[in-house]
Amino acid sequence: MPKDKKKITKSETKITKKARPLGNILEDINSYLKKFIFMERIDRKLLCVFVAYSYIWDRFNYAVYILLHSAEKRCGKTRMQVHLAGLIRNPMKTSGGTAAAYLRVVAHKKPVLLIDELDKALKNDSSADNDLLQMLNSGVEKDNPIIKCIQNPKTKKIGIEELDPFCPKVMGMIGGGQLDDTTRDRSIMIQMHRKTPEETKKYNIIRDVDQNFEKYEKVRKEIRADLTEWAETTQCDETIIKMPDGITNDRSFNTHEMLMKIGSEAGEDWYKIIEKSLFRIEENEEPYIPNNVQCLIDLSIAFKQNNIKGTDELKLTELVEWLLEDDFIESPWQKYGIAPITTRGLKKLLQPYGLNERRTNSKRYWLAQDFMDQFKRYVDPAENLSQLSLTSQNDTNAPDTAQLGEVTQVTEVTNSENTNRVKSIPKPNYNDRYDPNNDHLNTH
């Protein structure tokens, strides 16, 4: 062989395996989960997208939280976490631990944390409630570390340790409503229900005993391998997603946006599933109005009812009397604590807005114009928010109407230059890659 002939290196002869289309992988995950878990189709498919998200979550600035909750035990929360742990990347499943332990595990190992029986963790260790909730609430956003003091065991010197709780989390608990408002607001809540014997038989759901779980390890291994290859090539995290019209909750959109980016690559059906979940939260969300904001809203109504002008001088006792009228019986003023609101309580609510009593040598009064200025800032914007009147679409376990062989059209998603069109992904041409003869898998 001539010396000047270029040698072909091993790396140049390596053939790169092309990743399977994400839509096909998600269909595999969906078929797998519906074998074992009975739940609403929209929730199951959202969890399929979450599984894919777990392979690229560190590319985003926010972490997705999933809260599996139920009214009673034996509704599938634990089993769902077991199956998710078998599919996601770098899982850490636990049903107990201290806030400090969770914090250090997350900071150093960066897992996808699955916490079962969160209600017991909060109830049994009430002294750690604040630390645990702080870890959960701080871990939603990247680069938001919790600072702890540590002592060197040898030198006894006090040092500072920065621990970053940022990572996705799947939490399971009975109730859900008693969880901290902030944590719930940052989570996608999924209601779990017990399946009836009729549903188990109708949908041919496998009794999840150990031998069946181990039997499907090969399936889970193939799904993990497919998602690993997909994660190495995908650029869906760079897709720009616009907030849909009618969505006002920025925090819910931040959570769903990452899943929508993944869904946009998988196909329109998957994108629409995540979008529907976002709208469902918006529809069902009960607005939280603090007492001081409610106070301004009610006083603005009282001003109109009593034809108050900006130059009018008011007494605090008058304001209290207005709030205690029957027009505001649904507000907390008639039972503000254990008794009706007093002038002292009202004064405390007004002070943060800079509303204070005016004084002269001869009199003390509250000027109506001061209130009207604050109404423009805090009340008028709230009244101008458009109320959504979306048609409710209950996504149940009814049979799918679309045929699996169809090619779906994908909603156009563009980047800031309007040049990045999402390509259509054909649905897989099979009922179930691992069990093609099982027609029951397509009925829920």
Phi, psi and omega in degrees: 000131180300146182293330185278358179288132182290130178279143177265118182283166181296322182292331181285337181268353182289130179264122181280128179282130181282133181291146177292151176303138183299323179303320179293320180295317180294325176296323177297316179296318180298316178297322180294312185294323183288347173293327191247331189239132175260120179199171180298143184301318182297322181288319180296317181290327175298320178293329175298316178294324177298322178301314178296320179301327183297342180273347181225017188299330183287359176273351185254164180269350179233153178254141178274130174250132174247127178246105175273117182226157180210163179285328183223173175283175180061043178245004174100007182295312182293316181296324177296319178295323178298315181289323176297319180298333178280352184245326187281168179273134174051060180278154169223108183258135180210155176238017179181155180158164179273160179300321180296321179292315177303315184299316183287325177297313181295317183297324187262328184257342180048057180272179160266112190272126177245111183252113177265155178054048180297329179299323179288324179299321180285325185282318186282338182231069185298334180293338182262001183308310184298318181293318182292316178294324177296319178297318180292315184289325180284336186280002179286326187249141180292152177056049178229064189289156171260131184262127180237146172272134178231151180247128176291121184296337181270308184272346182065013178279147180270128178236178181246136178235126177261119183242122183263114181274013185290117173183158175292152181218139173243117185245141177236136180198156172275131180102268183094323181291334182276356178290153179309136182304319183295318180295317179296322181294335181263008184242153168268112185271129180238118181279128177254145181228154172290143174269144178277160176303326179294319179292321178300318181287317184297317184262008175054044182284130184286134174291121193275071174266170189304317185294326178290322179296314180293328181300327184263014178296325178297321178296313180298321180297319179293321178295317179298319179295318179298317181291327177296316178294320178298317183297331181287339185246338187291147174234025183296338179294343179270354179292138179266124179247125176277145176294126181298148176299138179096351178267126181245346182271100181299322184294318177296322179294320178302321180290316184281336185303318181295320178290328178293325177297319178291317179298327180295331176281327184285331181139166186300319181302318182288321177299316182294328178299314181291320178298319179296322177298320179296315179292328179296320177295317181297321181291320186270352185289129174268120183297134177264118181243113178299157183300323182291325176290318178299326179298314179295320179300313181293322179292325178296323177293318180296324178299317180292320181295329183258011176053047181283136176255162184299331182275355182293142177255128188243157173256148181295328178296327177296317181297319179296317180299321179296316182294334182272004178286163184295339179301334184244033184293335178278349175277166188278013191285330181284341173223074183268086191094247178245000182213166176301154181297144180249173177298326179294317178295320179295321180299321180293326178290329185275333185302320181300339179269004182076019178268108183229161179290137176266146184225140170232180180295336187250344184203167176229134185200169176245125184274129183299325182299326178300319179292318183297327176297321180283330175301320180297327184278320191246335183263311184302315178301323180293323180289333183276354179293128180289139179270131181287137174235062184277143177289127180287128177237097182285115181267102184254194179271031179289158180300142176291137180271335182282143176277141185294341182275354184289153172258122184269152173272139185255133176301137181290125176237124186241159173271188186297337179265004181056041182238349189258089182273135177283129182278152179288143179244119179292145175289154180296149186265043182206160176285311180207123184302326186259351182208069190295342183268359184268092181288342182295337185292344182258016184252002176207000000 
